[in-house]
């Protein structure tokens, strides 16, 4: 066997810590999911079993391992070509498993939000979007969030969950730093699809924090 291998082979997908706007593809396969929210820095587990999305997954794995998660404007169960919101999140496949029943489980890591310019069907059955991530360039760099009223936020969360008889792992939540809280809570709290979309479209962490607290307070009414 020859030992004449290059010291460094080119990668289809650069390391996560080195991603820039130049690494965001102009076209991406779209995974419409109502009520699902993926924020930059968040992790979204998915069960993939429908043929078009299995094909999308296969194609993404063969390329840059990126999929656009975006909400439909109407119930996709009643209209497979439903309109989509104009803002979604680019996720990179970080975990992948194939099961004996033909289904797949994947975990997406949120990379950056994007604007959907237009979309087209593909021969493989999934929908392709032409996207622009430049309005959300800040998603690719670390942002120092403004100080949040952590006690007020956690008290609002507790009251919200109690009003719906929902449980939470409080030691885990209390150990999160402010930025992690502002990623995890919007994704996990059972807000409506419209409310989740508003959290996605908040331009800054500070704006997201204020909206999150407002939604929690309104949810207690």
C-alpha positions as CSV (number, residue, x, y, z in Angstrom):
1,X,0.0,0.0,0.0
2,X,1.3,3.4,-0.9
3,X,2.0,6.0,1.8
4,X,1.9,8.8,-0.8
5,X,-1.2,10.5,0.6
6,X,-1.6,14.3,0.7
7,X,-1.2,15.8,4.2
8,X,-4.6,17.4,3.9
9,X,-7.5,16.2,1.7
10,X,-10.0,18.8,0.5
11,X,-13.3,18.7,2.4
12,X,-16.8,19.2,1.0
13,X,-17.9,20.7,4.3
14,X,-15.5,22.9,6.2
15,X,-15.1,22.5,10.0
16,X,-17.9,24.2,11.9
17,X,-15.6,26.7,13.5
18,X,-14.5,27.9,10.1
19,X,-17.8,28.5,8.4
20,X,-18.3,31.8,6.7
21,X,-20.9,33.3,4.4
22,X,-18.8,31.9,1.5
23,X,-19.6,28.4,2.7
24,X,-23.4,28.9,2.5
25,X,-24.7,27.4,-0.7
26,X,-26.9,29.6,-2.9
27,X,-29.2,26.6,-3.3
28,X,-30.4,24.2,-0.6
29,X,-32.8,21.4,-0.2
30,X,-35.8,22.4,1.9
31,X,-37.4,20.4,4.7
32,X,-40.8,22.0,5.5
33,X,-41.8,21.4,9.1
34,X,-44.7,23.0,10.7
35,X,-44.2,24.0,14.4
36,X,-40.5,23.1,14.3
37,X,-37.9,25.7,15.1
38,X,-34.2,25.5,14.5
39,X,-32.1,28.4,15.7
40,X,-28.4,29.0,15.0
41,X,-26.5,26.9,17.6
42,X,-29.4,24.7,18.4
43,X,-29.8,21.0,17.7
44,X,-32.9,19.5,16.0
45,X,-33.4,15.7,15.9
46,X,-35.5,14.5,13.0
47,X,-37.0,11.2,12.0
48,X,-36.9,10.9,8.2
49,X,-39.1,8.3,6.4
50,X,-41.0,9.9,3.5
51,X,-39.4,9.1,0.1
52,X,-38.7,12.8,-1.0
53,X,-37.0,13.6,2.3
54,X,-35.0,10.4,2.3
55,X,-33.8,11.5,-1.2
56,X,-33.0,15.0,0.2
57,X,-31.1,13.5,3.0
58,X,-29.1,11.2,0.7
59,X,-28.2,14.2,-1.6
60,X,-27.3,16.4,1.3
61,X,-25.0,13.7,2.8
62,X,-23.2,13.4,-0.6
63,X,-22.6,17.2,-0.7
64,X,-22.2,19.8,2.0
65,X,-24.5,18.1,4.5
66,X,-26.8,21.1,4.7
67,X,-30.6,21.2,4.7
68,X,-32.9,24.2,5.0
69,X,-35.5,23.9,7.7
70,X,-38.5,26.1,7.1
71,X,-42.1,26.3,8.1
72,X,-45.1,26.0,5.7
73,X,-47.7,28.7,5.8
74,X,-50.5,26.1,5.8
75,X,-50.9,22.5,6.7
76,X,-48.7,20.4,4.5
77,X,-51.0,17.4,5.1
78,X,-53.6,19.1,3.0
79,X,-51.4,20.7,0.3
80,X,-48.0,19.2,-0.5
81,X,-47.1,22.3,-2.5
82,X,-48.0,24.7,0.3
83,X,-46.5,28.1,0.5
84,X,-43.5,28.6,2.8
85,X,-42.4,31.3,5.2
86,X,-39.7,33.5,3.7
87,X,-37.2,32.9,6.6
88,X,-35.7,29.5,7.6
89,X,-32.6,28.1,9.1
90,X,-29.8,26.2,7.4
91,X,-28.9,23.1,9.4
92,X,-25.9,20.9,9.0
93,X,-26.2,17.2,9.5
94,X,-24.0,16.3,12.5
95,X,-25.4,12.9,13.4
96,X,-26.9,10.3,11.1
97,X,-28.3,6.7,11.6
98,X,-30.0,4.3,9.2
99,X,-32.5,1.8,10.7
100,X,-33.6,-1.6,9.6
101,X,-37.1,-0.4,8.9
102,X,-35.8,2.0,6.2
103,X,-36.1,5.1,8.3
104,X,-33.4,7.5,9.3
105,X,-32.6,9.6,12.3
106,X,-30.5,12.7,11.9
107,X,-29.5,15.7,14.1
108,X,-29.2,19.1,12.5
109,X,-27.1,21.8,14.0
110,X,-28.4,25.3,13.2
111,X,-25.8,27.3,11.2
112,X,-27.5,30.4,10.0
113,X,-30.9,31.8,9.1
114,X,-31.7,32.6,5.5
115,X,-34.2,34.4,3.3
116,X,-36.0,32.2,0.8
117,X,-35.8,34.0,-2.6
118,X,-37.7,31.4,-4.6
119,X,-38.1,27.6,-4.7
120,X,-38.4,24.9,-7.4
121,X,-39.3,21.2,-7.3
122,X,-36.6,18.7,-8.2
123,X,-36.6,15.4,-10.1
124,X,-36.0,13.6,-6.8
125,X,-39.2,15.0,-5.3
126,X,-37.8,17.4,-2.8
127,X,-38.0,21.2,-3.0
128,X,-35.0,23.3,-3.7
129,X,-34.7,26.9,-2.4
130,X,-32.6,29.7,-3.7
131,X,-31.5,31.4,-0.5
132,X,-29.7,34.5,0.8
133,X,-28.0,34.3,4.2
134,X,-26.4,37.8,4.1
135,X,-29.1,39.5,6.2
136,X,-28.1,37.0,9.0
137,X,-24.3,37.2,8.7
138,X,-24.1,37.8,12.4
139,X,-25.3,34.2,13.0
140,X,-21.9,33.0,11.9
141,X,-20.0,34.9,14.6
142,X,-20.2,34.8,18.3
143,X,-22.5,37.5,19.7
144,X,-22.3,38.8,23.2
145,X,-26.0,39.0,24.3
146,X,-27.2,42.0,26.3
147,X,-27.7,41.0,30.0
148,X,-31.2,39.5,30.4
149,X,-33.4,39.4,33.4
150,X,-32.7,35.8,34.0
151,X,-34.9,35.5,37.2
152,X,-37.8,37.1,35.4
153,X,-37.4,34.8,32.4
154,X,-37.2,31.6,34.5
155,X,-40.1,32.6,36.6
156,X,-42.1,33.3,33.5
157,X,-41.1,29.9,32.1
158,X,-42.1,28.1,35.4
159,X,-45.5,29.8,35.5
160,X,-46.1,29.1,31.8
161,X,-45.3,25.4,32.2
162,X,-47.3,25.1,35.4
163,X,-50.3,26.5,33.7
164,X,-50.1,23.7,31.1
165,X,-49.2,21.0,33.6
166,X,-45.8,20.5,31.8
167,X,-42.6,19.4,33.4
168,X,-39.0,20.6,32.9
169,X,-35.5,19.6,34.0
170,X,-34.8,22.6,36.1
171,X,-31.2,21.8,37.2
172,X,-30.3,21.5,33.5
173,X,-32.1,24.8,32.6
174,X,-30.5,26.6,35.5
175,X,-27.0,25.5,34.5
176,X,-27.4,27.0,31.0
177,X,-25.8,30.3,30.2
178,X,-27.9,33.2,28.9
179,X,-27.1,32.6,25.2
180,X,-27.9,28.8,25.5
181,X,-31.2,29.7,27.2
182,X,-32.2,31.9,24.3
183,X,-31.6,29.1,21.9
184,X,-33.0,26.2,23.8
185,X,-36.2,27.7,25.3
186,X,-37.7,29.0,22.0
187,X,-37.1,25.6,20.4
188,X,-38.6,23.5,23.3
189,X,-41.5,25.6,24.7
190,X,-44.7,24.6,22.9
191,X,-45.4,27.9,21.2
192,X,-47.6,28.1,18.1
193,X,-46.0,27.9,14.7
194,X,-46.6,31.7,14.2
195,X,-45.0,32.5,17.6
196,X,-42.1,30.3,16.7
197,X,-41.6,32.0,13.4
198,X,-41.6,35.4,15.2
199,X,-38.8,34.1,17.5
200,X,-36.9,32.9,14.5
201,X,-37.1,36.3,12.8
202,X,-36.0,38.3,15.8
203,X,-32.8,39.9,14.5
204,X,-30.8,40.0,17.7
205,X,-30.5,37.9,20.9
206,X,-31.7,40.9,22.8
207,X,-34.8,41.2,20.6
208,X,-35.4,37.4,21.0
209,X,-35.1,37.6,24.8
210,X,-37.8,40.4,24.9
211,X,-40.1,38.5,22.6
212,X,-39.6,35.2,24.5
213,X,-40.6,36.9,27.8
214,X,-43.6,38.5,26.2
215,X,-44.8,35.2,24.7
216,X,-44.4,33.5,28.0
217,X,-46.4,36.2,29.8
218,X,-49.2,36.1,27.1
219,X,-49.3,32.4,27.4
220,X,-50.2,32.6,31.1
221,X,-53.3,34.7,30.4
